[in-house]
Amino acid sequence: MGKFIYNDRIRADFEDRLLAHLQLVITTKLRRGEAFTFMWRNDQSLGDGRQVVWLHPGADLHWQYFGSRQPSLNPAWLDALSHVANSPTGLYVVPEPQGASVPASSGSI
């Protein structure tokens, strides 16, 4: 289980493979100078609510992975996550569509 850390205060746990997809989508948007919201559901131990953060190119983000291997990436999932990230609601986790995974080093959006 990896961690998404925002401004050294907000931490969210995501499975490493999902976190790798989120990292690529988020960093692509930030590299383009785009600001957007990112929403996720909190763990039940935190009240089962949701968290929303405003991401912008100056945001202090950290990605902490549990495993040492880079997960494979699913281009269809990257497309789906990018699509919602570009919507008025902002980025949120969508289920992984079926599709061929490729090694992380050759994945792109």
N, C-alpha and C positions, 0 to 999 in steps of 0.2 A: 504494500500500500504506500503510494507516494504522497507527497504533500505539495499543495499550491500555497505559497505564502505571499501575502500582500501587505506591504508597508510594515513588515516585521511584527504585525499584530494579529492579522486575520489569517487563520490557517484552515485549510480544508483538505481532507483525505480523499484521494482518488486512486483507483487501481492504476498501476504503472502504465499500462497500455493506453488507457483513456487519457491519462495525464500527458503522454507523449503527443497524442492527437490535439489535445487542448493547447499545449505549448506551441505547436506549429501554427495553429490557426491564430492564436493570440499574438504571437511574435510577428506573423505576417502582417496582420492589421496594424500593429504598432509601428512596424518598419515603414508602412505607408503613411504614417502620421495620423491614423484614424483613431478616434476615441469612441468607446462603446461600453455598454454594461455587460457584466458577466454574472449570471445567477446560478445558484445550485441549492439543492435541498440539504439542510443540516442533518447530521446523524440524529437518531432518536434520543441519544443520550444528551443532546443539546436542545431538546424540545421539539424536534421534527419540524422546525420552521424552515425558512429559506433565507439565504444571504444574497445580497446584491452589492457588487462593487463597481465603481466607475473606473474603467481602465483607460489610460492615456499614455502617450509616449514617454512621459516623465515618471510614470508609476514605478515604484520599487517592488519588483516581482522576483520571486525565487521559486525554483522547481527542485524538489528534493525527491529522488527516486529511491525505492527500497532495493530493487534489484540492480545488478551491475551491467546487465545486457540491455542494449537498446531494443525496445519492442518493434515488431513489424508494424507497418502502417497500412491502413486500408484507404485507398484513394476515394472510394465512395463515401466513407465516413468523414474524411476531410472535407469533401464537397458538401455533405449534409451539415456539418458543423459550421462551415464557412457561410453557407446559405442563411442559417439562423443568426449568425453573428452580424450579418449585413442587414438584418431585418430591424424594424423599429423596436422589437422586444429585446434585442441584443442576444448575446451568446448564452446558451444553456445546453445541457447535455441531452442529446437525442440518441435513441437506440442505434446500435451499429447495423448498417445495412449489409446484406451479404455481398461479398466482392473479394477479389483477390488482394491479398496483403503483399506488400513489397518491403524489403529491408528499409529501415529508418533512414539510411544515408541517401537513398534514391527517391524518397517521397517528396512530393511538392504539391503546392496548391495552385 
